[in-house]
Amino acid sequence: MNILGIETSCDETSAAVLRNGQVVSNVISSQLVHRDYGGVVPELASREHERLIVSVVNAAVNQANIQKNDLDLIAATAGPGLIGAVMVGLCFAQGMARALDIPLVPVNHIEAHIFSAFIGKQEESGTPRQEFISLTVSGGHTMLALVRPDLSYDIIGRTIDDAAGEAFDKTGKMLGLDYPAGPVIDRLARDGDPGFHAFPQALTAQSHSSKSYRDNFNFSFSGLKTSVLNYIGRHQPEFIEHHLPDICASIQAAITGVLVRKTIAAAKKHRVSTVSVAGGVSANSALRSSMQNACDREGLRLFIPDTVYSTDNAAMIAAMAELKHRRGTLQSNRYDVAPFASFTLR
């Protein structure tokens, strides 16, 4: 079976082809235009998707060494995301599926991120056959979910304000770093001391005396942003520049520390043996190593996607459709599906 995946939820235009469960092409075009604005501009994102979608899809099909008529199924992100951006990819997929007279599968972007951790990791089943805890962490979303073998799940924790990826980008902007700042902080932090300054880790047992916070799996990063802003304001620019790697390492430690701590706590409470981490921030080297070390100490099995599948990509969209096809839960032929922007799992 050849499945074409299309992803346009934010600022990456991506198309991929899966052949019998294997990724044979995965084309990603990142929109550099947003760097001048220090963040994603929704209208510009939509226009760039319109400009790039045809060439990206053609490249994915050509790299897979097939013709469009060889496709059996098209899967496209239906949300959540920037509604205008989602519409570009979804409308293109609707038209292409109708023209080829093949099924269209709308895919939940967050759901695809959850299962991207297993792409190429378990060819036999695609996912564990027992419950596991999933941390999905990106520029727009940060959440913990308890995932069941039937692909259903409960959200047990989420951010109450800013996402972790946004915290990386916004604190990086305060420090004068280029957008997106997350990878820049990761790189600079490798030469810094994570214990240089203790930035706050909100909603943890360490930050509150109440025992209830031990089972609180929600996240909050707005206080971290304020703390970094105040820290910068208290010091001279020369001090900030001289200690930039140390400050980046300290910010990174605050963000990744709370992510790891709450994920492990959730795994213990729900008595699972497997943890997965996905989303753009899963490419962060400190998060990957810290989570692996914590899982090793607790005897947990960890799944993290290859870095190419961490950020938004169409391979995970096609893989989600293929997984549901194998599990018998696939809903297709919905040419009239509407995009959605809300943060939800459907």
C-alpha positions in Angstrom: 0.0 0.0 0.0 1.3 3.5 -1.0 0.1 6.3 1.3 0.8 9.9 0.7 1.0 12.1 3.8 0.5 15.9 3.7 1.4 18.2 6.6 0.8 22.0 6.7 -0.3 22.7 10.3 2.2 25.5 11.0 5.4 26.6 9.1 6.6 23.4 7.5 5.2 22.3 4.2 5.8 18.5 4.1 4.8 15.5 2.0 5.8 11.9 2.4 5.1 8.5 1.0 4.9 5.3 3.0 5.1 2.0 1.2 3.9 -1.0 3.2 4.7 0.8 6.4 8.2 2.0 5.4 9.0 5.7 4.8 10.3 5.9 1.2 10.2 9.7 1.0 9.8 12.6 3.4 10.1 16.1 2.0 10.1 19.0 4.4 10.3 22.7 3.3 10.8 25.0 6.3 9.6 28.6 5.9 12.5 31.0 6.5 10.4 34.1 6.0 9.2 34.1 9.6 12.7 34.7 11.0 12.5 38.4 10.3 9.4 38.6 12.6 10.8 36.5 15.5 7.8 34.0 15.2 5.3 32.5 12.8 3.0 34.9 11.0 -0.2 32.9 10.2 -1.0 34.8 7.0 2.5 34.4 5.7 2.5 30.7 6.6 -0.7 30.1 4.6 0.7 31.9 1.5 4.0 30.0 1.7 2.1 26.7 1.9 0.1 27.7 -1.2 3.4 28.5 -3.0 5.2 25.3 -2.0 2.5 22.6 -1.8 2.6 21.4 -5.4 6.4 21.2 -5.7 6.7 19.5 -2.3 4.1 16.8 -3.1 5.6 16.2 -6.5 9.1 15.8 -4.9 7.8 13.3 -2.4 6.1 11.2 -5.1 9.2 11.4 -7.4 11.6 10.4 -4.6 9.4 7.4 -3.9 9.8 6.4 -7.5 6.1 6.1 -8.1 3.4 7.8 -10.1 0.4 9.6 -8.5 -1.8 6.8 -9.9 0.1 4.3 -7.7 -1.2 5.9 -4.6 -3.8 4.0 -2.6 -4.6 6.6 0.1 -4.0 10.2 1.0 -3.7 11.3 4.6 -3.6 15.0 5.6 -3.4 17.0 8.8 -6.9 18.3 9.7 -5.8 20.0 12.8 -5.0 21.3 15.3 -2.9 24.1 13.9 -3.1 27.5 12.2 -6.4 27.2 10.6 -5.4 28.9 7.3 -2.3 26.7 7.1 -4.2 23.5 7.8 -6.7 24.5 5.1 -4.1 24.7 2.4 -2.9 21.1 2.9 -6.3 19.7 3.6 -8.0 21.3 0.5 -5.1 20.2 -1.7 -5.4 16.6 -0.4 -9.2 16.7 -0.9 -8.8 17.7 -4.5 -6.1 15.2 -5.2 -8.0 12.3 -3.6 -11.1 13.1 -5.6 -9.1 13.4 -8.8 -7.4 10.0 -8.2 -10.7 8.5 -6.8 -8.9 7.2 -3.7 -9.7 7.6 0.0 -8.8 10.6 2.1 -7.9 10.2 5.7 -8.0 13.3 8.0 -5.3 13.0 10.7 -5.0 14.7 14.1 -1.6 16.4 14.2 -1.1 15.8 17.9 -2.1 12.1 17.6 0.5 11.7 14.8 3.2 13.3 16.9 2.4 10.8 19.7 2.9 7.8 17.4 5.9 9.3 15.5 8.1 8.0 18.3 7.6 4.5 16.9 8.3 5.1 13.2 10.8 2.5 12.2 11.1 1.2 15.8 8.6 -1.7 15.9 7.9 -3.1 12.4 5.7 -5.9 13.7 3.1 -3.8 15.6 4.0 -0.1 15.3 3.3 0.6 18.9 3.5 -1.2 22.3 0.7 -3.6 23.1 0.3 -2.2 26.6 -0.4 1.2 28.0 2.3 3.8 27.9 2.8 7.4 28.9 3.4 9.9 26.0 5.0 13.3 26.4 4.2 15.5 23.4 6.2 18.7 23.5 6.5 21.4 20.8 6.2 25.1 20.2 2.5 25.0 20.4 1.7 22.0 22.6 2.9 20.4 25.8 1.0 17.5 27.2 1.1 14.1 28.9 -1.3 11.3 27.8 -2.0 7.8 28.9 -2.2 5.8 25.7 -4.0 2.4 25.5 -3.3 -0.5 23.0 -6.6 0.3 21.2 -5.1 3.8 20.3 -7.4 5.6 22.7 -6.0 7.9 25.3 -6.6 10.2 28.2 -4.9 13.5 28.6 -3.5 13.5 32.1 -1.5 16.8 32.0 -1.1 19.8 29.7 0.3 23.3 29.8 -1.9 25.9 31.5 -0.2 28.8 29.7 2.8 28.5 27.4 4.2 25.5 25.6 7.8 24.4 26.3 8.9 25.2 22.7 7.5 28.7 23.1 9.4 29.1 26.3 12.6 28.2 24.5 11.9 30.6 21.6 10.7 33.5 23.8 13.5 33.3 26.3 15.9 33.0 23.4 14.5 36.2 21.8 15.0 38.0 25.2 18.7 37.0 24.9 18.9 38.2 21.3 19.1 34.8 19.7 17.9 34.1 16.2 14.5 32.5 15.7 13.8 29.6 16.2 15.8 29.9 19.4 15.3 26.4 20.7 18.1 24.8 18.6 20.4 27.8 19.3 19.9 27.4 23.1 20.6 23.7 22.7 23.9 24.4 20.9 25.1 27.1 23.2 24.1 25.2 26.3 26.6 22.4 25.5 29.4 24.8 26.6 27.5 26.1 29.6 26.8 25.2 33.3 23.2 24.1 33.9 23.7 24.9 37.6 24.8 28.5 36.9 21.4 29.9 37.9 18.3 28.1 39.2 15.4 29.3 37.1 11.9 28.2 38.4 10.3 24.9 37.6 6.6 25.6 38.2 3.8 23.2 39.3 6.3 20.7 40.9 6.5 19.3 44.4 9.8 21.2 44.7 8.2 24.5 43.9 5.2 24.0 46.2 4.8 22.6 49.7 1.4 21.1 48.9 1.5 17.3 48.5 -1.1 17.7 45.7 1.6 18.8 43.3 3.2 15.4 43.4 0.3 14.2 41.2 -0.1 17.4 39.2 1.0 16.6 35.7 0.1 20.0 34.2 2.9 22.4 33.1 3.5 26.1 33.3 6.3 28.1 31.6 5.0 31.7 31.8 6.8 32.2 35.2 10.1 31.0 33.6 9.8 33.6 30.9 9.2 36.3 33.5 12.1 35.1 35.6 14.5 35.2 32.6 13.3 38.7 31.7 13.9 39.9 35.2 17.3 38.2 35.4 18.4 39.9 32.2 17.2 43.3 33.5 19.2 42.9 36.7 22.5 42.4 34.8 24.6 44.4 32.4 24.6 43.4 28.7 28.3 42.5 29.0 27.6 40.1 31.8 24.8 38.4 29.8 27.0 38.1 26.7 29.9 36.7 28.7 27.7 34.1 30.5 25.4 33.4 27.6 26.2 29.6 27.4 25.6 29.3 31.2 22.3 31.2 31.0 21.2 29.0 28.1 22.2 25.9 29.9 20.2 27.0 33.0 17.1 27.8 31.0 17.3 24.5 29.2 17.8 22.7 32.6 14.6 24.4 34.0 12.5 23.4 31.0 13.8 19.8 30.5 13.9 19.2 34.2 10.2 19.7 34.7 9.4 17.7 31.5 11.4 14.7 32.7 10.3 14.9 36.3 6.5 14.9 35.5 6.8 12.3 32.8 8.6 9.8 35.1 6.1 10.6 37.9 3.2 9.9 35.5 4.7 6.6 34.5 5.1 5.6 38.1 1.6 6.6 39.1 0.0 4.7 36.2 2.3 1.8 36.5 3.4 1.6 32.9 6.7 0.2 31.7 7.0 2.3 28.5 7.4 6.1 27.9 7.5 8.0 24.6 8.5 11.6 23.8 7.6 13.3 20.6 7.2 16.8 19.1 9.7 19.4 18.0 11.3 19.8 21.4 12.1 16.0 21.5 15.0 16.9 19.2 16.6 18.8 22.1 19.8 16.9 23.1 19.5 17.6 26.8 15.9 16.4 26.9 16.8 13.2 25.0 19.7 12.4 27.3 18.0 13.3 30.5 14.9 11.4 29.7 17.0 8.3 28.7 19.0 8.5 31.9 15.8 8.8 34.0 14.1 5.9 32.3 17.2 3.8 32.7 17.2 4.5 36.4 13.5 3.6 36.7 13.6 0.5 34.4 11.4 2.1 31.8 11.6 1.6 28.1 11.9 4.9 26.2 10.8 5.7 22.6 11.9 8.9 21.0 11.6 9.6 17.2 14.6 10.1 15.0 15.2 13.8 14.9 13.9 14.0 11.3 10.5 12.9 12.7 10.6 15.2 15.8 9.6 18.4 14.0 6.4 18.7 11.9 6.6 16.2 9.0 4.3 14.3 6.7 5.8 10.9 7.4 4.1 10.8 10.8 0.8 11.8 9.1 1.0 8.9 6.7 2.3 6.6 9.5 -0.8 7.4 11.6 -3.1 6.5 8.8 -1.2 3.3 8.1 -1.3 2.3 11.8 -5.1 2.9 12.0 -5.5 0.9 8.8 -3.7 -2.1 10.4 -5.7 -1.7 13.6 -9.0 -1.6 11.7 -9.9 1.9 13.0 -9.4 3.8 9.8 -12.1 6.3 8.7 -11.7 7.4 5.1 -13.5 8.8 2.1 -14.4 11.9 4.2 -13.9 14.4 1.4 -16.0 17.0 3.2 -13.9 17.0 6.4 -13.4 20.4 7.9 -10.2 21.6 9.4 -10.0 22.4 13.1 -7.7 24.6 15.1 -8.5 23.7 18.7 -6.1 21.8 21.0 -7.9 18.4 21.2 -7.5 14.7 20.5 -10.4 13.3 18.5 
